[in-house]
Amino acid sequence: MAETSFSVSRANPRFSFIAEAEVLGLRDDTRIVARISELSCRGCYIDTINPVAIGTELRLRIRYGGSTCEVPCKVIYTHSGYGMGVLFGEMAAGALSAIQSWLDELARKTG
Protein backbone atom coordinates (compact mmCIF):
# COMPACT_ATOMS: atom_id res chain seq x y z
CA MET A 1 0.00 0.00 0.00
CA ALA A 2 1.55 3.30 -1.07
CA GLU A 3 1.73 6.17 1.37
CA THR A 4 1.64 9.84 0.59
CA SER A 5 3.59 12.41 2.54
CA PHE A 6 3.09 16.05 1.65
CA SER A 7 2.29 19.43 3.09
CA VAL A 8 -1.27 20.50 2.36
CA SER A 9 -2.66 23.99 2.12
CA ARG A 10 -6.36 23.59 2.88
CA ALA A 11 -9.06 25.61 1.15
CA ASN A 12 -11.68 24.44 3.67
CA PRO A 13 -11.26 24.48 7.45
CA ARG A 14 -10.65 21.10 9.07
CA PHE A 15 -11.77 20.50 12.64
CA SER A 16 -10.80 17.98 15.29
CA PHE A 17 -13.85 15.71 15.43
CA ILE A 18 -14.28 12.44 17.30
CA ALA A 19 -17.07 10.21 15.95
CA GLU A 20 -17.80 6.54 15.36
CA ALA A 21 -17.45 5.31 11.79
CA GLU A 22 -18.03 2.22 9.70
CA VAL A 23 -16.24 1.75 6.39
CA LEU A 24 -18.58 -0.09 4.02
CA GLY A 25 -18.60 -1.14 0.38
CA LEU A 26 -15.29 -2.94 0.28
CA ARG A 27 -14.88 -5.72 -2.32
CA ASP A 28 -15.57 -8.69 -0.07
CA ASP A 29 -18.33 -6.99 1.97
CA THR A 30 -15.85 -6.48 4.81
CA ARG A 31 -16.91 -3.80 7.26
CA ILE A 32 -14.26 -1.85 9.16
CA VAL A 33 -15.23 -0.25 12.47
CA ALA A 34 -13.16 2.90 12.91
CA ARG A 35 -13.12 6.43 14.30
CA ILE A 36 -13.16 9.83 12.62
CA SER A 37 -10.62 12.25 14.09
CA GLU A 38 -10.87 15.24 11.69
CA LEU A 39 -13.71 16.61 9.56
CA SER A 40 -14.09 19.21 6.82
CA CYS A 41 -16.86 19.85 4.31
CA ARG A 42 -14.89 17.95 1.64
CA GLY A 43 -13.62 14.92 3.59
CA CYS A 44 -12.32 13.45 6.81
CA TYR A 45 -9.53 11.46 8.41
CA ILE A 46 -10.37 7.91 9.51
CA ASP A 47 -8.30 6.38 12.32
CA THR A 48 -7.77 2.70 11.52
CA ILE A 49 -4.77 0.40 11.82
CA ASN A 50 -5.67 -1.17 8.46
CA PRO A 51 -6.19 1.62 5.90
CA VAL A 52 -7.32 0.55 2.44
CA ALA A 53 -5.51 1.37 -0.80
CA ILE A 54 -5.37 4.88 -2.24
CA GLY A 55 -8.05 5.29 -4.89
CA THR A 56 -10.49 2.85 -3.25
CA GLU A 57 -14.09 4.05 -3.41
CA LEU A 58 -16.22 3.20 -0.40
CA ARG A 59 -19.15 4.27 1.73
CA LEU A 60 -18.67 5.75 5.16
CA ARG A 61 -21.31 5.69 7.89
CA ILE A 62 -20.64 8.35 10.54
CA ARG A 63 -22.37 8.45 13.95
CA TYR A 64 -22.09 11.59 16.04
CA GLY A 65 -24.35 12.60 18.90
CA GLY A 66 -27.85 11.43 18.01
CA SER A 67 -27.41 11.51 14.25
CA THR A 68 -25.99 9.25 11.56
CA CYS A 69 -25.16 9.87 7.92
CA GLU A 70 -23.74 7.78 5.13
CA VAL A 71 -21.52 9.28 2.44
CA PRO A 72 -19.65 7.98 -0.60
CA CYS A 73 -15.94 8.72 -0.51
CA LYS A 74 -12.57 7.90 -2.02
CA VAL A 75 -9.29 7.24 -0.21
CA ILE A 76 -6.80 9.96 -1.18
CA TYR A 77 -3.91 9.21 1.21
CA THR A 78 -2.90 6.68 3.85
CA HIS A 79 -0.63 6.38 6.86
CA SER A 80 0.16 2.69 7.54
CA GLY A 81 -0.95 1.64 10.99
CA TYR A 82 -2.67 4.98 11.65
CA GLY A 83 -5.40 5.79 9.15
CA MET A 84 -6.47 7.33 5.88
CA GLY A 85 -7.78 10.56 4.44
CA VAL A 86 -10.92 10.41 2.32
CA LEU A 87 -12.58 12.83 -0.06
CA PHE A 88 -16.38 12.90 0.05
CA GLY A 89 -18.33 12.23 -3.15
CA GLU A 90 -21.83 13.39 -4.11
CA MET A 91 -23.92 13.35 -0.94
CA ALA A 92 -27.64 13.02 -0.40
CA ALA A 93 -29.28 16.14 1.04
CA GLY A 94 -29.68 14.54 4.49
CA ALA A 95 -25.99 13.61 4.73
CA LEU A 96 -24.90 17.04 3.56
CA SER A 97 -27.18 18.66 6.13
CA ALA A 98 -25.81 16.47 8.95
CA ILE A 99 -22.19 17.22 8.09
CA GLN A 100 -22.88 20.96 7.76
CA SER A 101 -24.63 20.93 11.15
CA TRP A 102 -21.63 19.19 12.76
CA LEU A 103 -19.23 21.68 11.14
CA ASP A 104 -21.33 24.63 12.34
CA GLU A 105 -21.21 23.22 15.88
CA LEU A 106 -17.43 22.73 15.68
CA ALA A 107 -16.89 26.25 14.32
CA ARG A 108 -18.90 27.74 17.21
CA LYS A 109 -16.82 25.77 19.73
CA THR A 110 -13.50 26.95 18.28
CA GLY A 111 -14.56 30.50 17.41
Buried (B, 14 or more C-beta within 10 A) or exposed (E): EEEEEEEEEEEEEBBEBEBEBBBBBBEEEEEBEBBBBBBBBBBBBBBBEBBBEBEBEBBBBBEBEEBBBBBBBBBBBBBEEBBBBBBBBEBEEEBBEBBEBBBEBBEEEEE
